[in-house]
């Protein structure tokens, strides 16, 4: 018996799961087709409601900021020229747009799949990834940023989506419980904030040695990107840690995606977390606090298939520069 396509999570398909082709996304029942951006199914009353969208660099008006998305609707048939410009205005009578708007009216969550042609800050390098559930917060008719090829204005069906809180992304009771514990720790307010708080980090690692972190660690075969160390146990298996450059959760709200993850040894992971080391725009390793007996590589190792995005490295550097300036004043 095949997997049933439903509204919400699909059983057996964890958030962060990667698919190498659109056809695999469809076979996993995440999306209705292997081409369109908007997926729909029949609701209990027989009306078509949207259940999933694909972000794959489709339209100039699309915006992706991980926590929120601005998404452009669709038109029947060929609706773009070879440069990606829309040929005509979109209509709410088209079934895909109407289905997604009905999901907004009924408060149905939407599965979001990101493709490799999407925003490089969040997209996988050569595949498609299921990134969890979002809610549609607003719909509107809006003018496109670009006119039609003949210069006439274009109206689009536009949707705003917001990522649901972490407990809604969990698919087992154990995950939900651990996330609740983490949120309690994050809500505590000690006099001086640590970056990130050690207790919340330990709990988060229990929850979120995610498929994204596992993929990065497998790509580097456990070799630290900052010092080159490869730890192995008696069984020969490498040990490394997936380190988020811009931390997850409050107050940093970093995304759990490959461009924000490094494969590090435990020492380098801690040093990154406490600001003792950083990485410059040209991948040069910046030593902000020396560690006796430890050598670092002159530059961050980055292998093919891993797009480390400079925005996260920039966030990390600026955070520690600002914190150091604040403590020195």
C-alpha positions, -999 to +999 in steps of 0.1 A: +000+000+000+014+034-010+019+065+012-013+085+015-010+122+006-027+143+033-027+179+046+003+184+069+033+160+074+036+128+054+042+098+076+077+085+072+090+117+055+111+136+081+116+174+078+150+179+061+147+148+039+165+153+005+153+140-029+176+141-060+147+145-085+112+160-085+098+126-094+110+113-060+092+142-043+060+132-060+064+095-052+069+104-015+035+120-017+049+154-007+036+170-039+009+163-065+031+167-096+067+166-107+066+200-125+042+225-110+049+248-081+015+244-064+001+211-052-035+205-042-058+177-031-095+173-023-106+184+011-133+165+031-161+184+013-146+177-022-131+212-027-095+216-039-072+229-013-034+235-015-012+212+004+024+220-008+045+244-028+080+241-043+105+270-041+128+266-071+136+301-084+104+303-103+094+340-103+111+374-099+085+384-072+093+354-050+111+361-017+125+336+007+137+345+042+133+310+058+110+321+086+087+338+060+081+334+023+065+356-003+052+332-031+039+339-065+009+320-079+006+303-113-012+304-146-024+276-168+000+264-196+032+282-205+033+315-185+069+326-188+093+334-216+129+322-219+141+350-196+116+341-169+092+370-175+055+364-170+036+366-203+002+376-187-015+384-155-025+356-131-061+349-121-077+337-089-100+315-110-071+293-119-074+261-099-039+261-083-043+297-070-079+291-059-068+259-040-040+277-022-063+306-013-089+282+001-062+266+023-055+301+036-092+306+044-094+272+061-060+276+080-045+245+064-007+241+068+014+240+036+044+217+030+074+236+016+099+219-006+130+239-016+149+232-049+185+239-059+175+269-080+161+288-050+177+313-027+213+300-021+211+309+016+186+281+022+186+258-009+203+225-013+231+224-038+218+199-063+185+184-050+151+191-034+145+192+003+114+190+025+116+219+049+084+214+070+051+232+075+042+269+069+009+287+073-004+312+048-008+345+066-021+367+038-031+366+001-034+395-023-034+406-059-002+426-065+017+442-094+047+423-106+081+439-104+085+432-141+061+441-169+053+416-197+077+414-226+055+439-245+057+464-216+022+459-203+017+456-165+013+422-149-009+414-119+001+383-098-016+362-071+006+366-041+008+346-009+027+353+023+037+323+044+052+319+079+070+289+092+052+271+120+069+269+154+093+241+160+069+218+180+047+218+148+077+206+128+083+176+151+068+143+139+072+122+170+062+126+207+098+123+218+109+152+194+080+173+207+089+167+243+126+176+237+116+207+218+094+218+247+123+214+271+145+234+248+120+262+246+118+264+284+156+267+285+156+294+258+130+314+277+152+317+308+170+350+310+203+349+328+221+382+335+246+377+308+236+358+277+259+330+265+262+322+228+246+298+226+236+287+261+253+254+268+223+237+283+200+246+253+228+235+230+231+201+246+193+195+244+192+208+208+219+184+197+197+156+210+169+168+188+187+182+159+216+161+147+194+165+117+195+150+083+211+182+071+239+180+096+244+143+089+248+150+052+275+176+058+294+152+082+292+124+056+304+147+029+336+155+049+339+120+063+342+134+098+371+157+088+370+191+106+367+220+082+387+243+105+417+222+117+416+191+095+414+167+125+395+134+119+386+116+151+378+079+149+367+054+175+380+018+180+355+007+154+370+030+128+339+053+126+346+090+125+332+113+151+324+150+142+297+175+150+274+196+128+280+232+139+255+259+130+273+291+121+242+313+129+227+293+159+193+279+158+165+292+181+162+324+201+176+350+197+196+342+165+170+322+145+195+306+122+181+281+097+188+244+099+202+241+063+235+230+048+248+265+039+246+273+077+263+241+089+300+232+092+315+198+100+338+204+130+357+184+157+343+190+192+371+215+201+365+237+170+328+235+175+331+250+210+356+276+198+332+287+171+303+288+196+322+310+220+337+333+194+373+322+198+375+317+160+356+331+130+358+329+093+365+358+070+349+366+036+377+348+017+374+317+040+405+327+060+403+314+096+404+343+121+419+333+155+403+356+181+416+337+211+446+314+210+445+278+222+478+263+233+490+233+213+462+235+187+467+243+150+441+256+126+441+255+089+448+289+072+414+287+054+381+269+059+380+237+039+349+237+016+342+206-006+322+204-038+285+200-029+287+223+001+276+259-004+286+277+028+268+310+026+289+341+035+258+358+051+260+333+081+298+338+085+292+376+084+265+373+111+288+353+133+317+378+130+295+408+135+279+393+166+312+388+183+326+421+172+296+439+186+296+419+218+333+426+223+328+463+217+299+463+241+319+446+269+348+470+263+327+502+266 
